[in-house]
Amino acid sequence: MQRVAVDASVLINFLIVGKVGLLGALPGLEFVVPEQVRAEVRRPAQVQLLEQELQEGTVQALGGMVPDEFVTYGSLRETFGPGESACLAVAAARGWLVACDERRGFPNRARQLLGEGRLLTTPAVLVLAIRDGQLSVAEADRIKARLETARFKMPFGSFGDHPDVKLWRGVRR
């Protein structure tokens, strides 16, 4: 099981569309929420849903960071917010993946600390759900449209046009 430190940017997107269950259903992945990320979820309905998902085990709560992670966290806080910093510090120390939609310097820093291919984004998680048969392209496009009303834009028209979906042969329409 590969653990994924999930940042508020990705977590809140799945809370908005009521699909946190997808995070818990992706085979081989376990999404873990650091305390700093929990603190960034502030809307009462989202806090309630997150607490429910944590209780049900859909996503896991991080018990806490160890001293080495706090050192990395402190240096990352000079550039990033608390949630992004915690996710990246934990992922780097523990060999985890990180899920974050932050664009300003975060992908480069994640590559430096974690290596290539260790960063998931909201679109990447949705692609994984399509490939696993948990979502159709049409369902993913409806999620995309809903997130766009919440000001989260994806740089493609449809998941049917997404290169990672187009390369995969088992797409359900």
HELIX and SHEET records of a PDB file:
HELIX    1   1 ALA A    8  ILE A   16  1                                   9    
HELIX    2   2 VAL A   20  ALA A   25  1                                   6    
HELIX    3   3 GLU A   35  GLU A   40  1                                   6    
HELIX    4   4 PRO A   44  GLU A   56  1                                  13    
HELIX    5   5 PRO A   67  LEU A   76  1                                  10    
HELIX    6   6 PRO A   82  ARG A   94  1                                  13    
HELIX    7   7 PHE A  106  LEU A  114  1                                   9    
HELIX    8   8 THR A  122  ARG A  131  1                                  10    
HELIX    9   9 VAL A  137  THR A  149  1                                  13    
HELIX   10  10 PHE A  159  ASP A  161  5                                   3    
HELIX   11  11 PRO A  163  LYS A  166  1                                   4    
SHEET    1   A 5 GLN A  60  ALA A  61  0                                        
SHEET    2   A 5 LEU A  29  VAL A  33  1                                        
SHEET    3   A 5 GLN A   2  VAL A   6  1                                        
SHEET    4   A 5 LEU A  97  ALA A  99  1                                        
SHEET    5   A 5 LEU A 119  LEU A 120  1                                        
END                                                                             
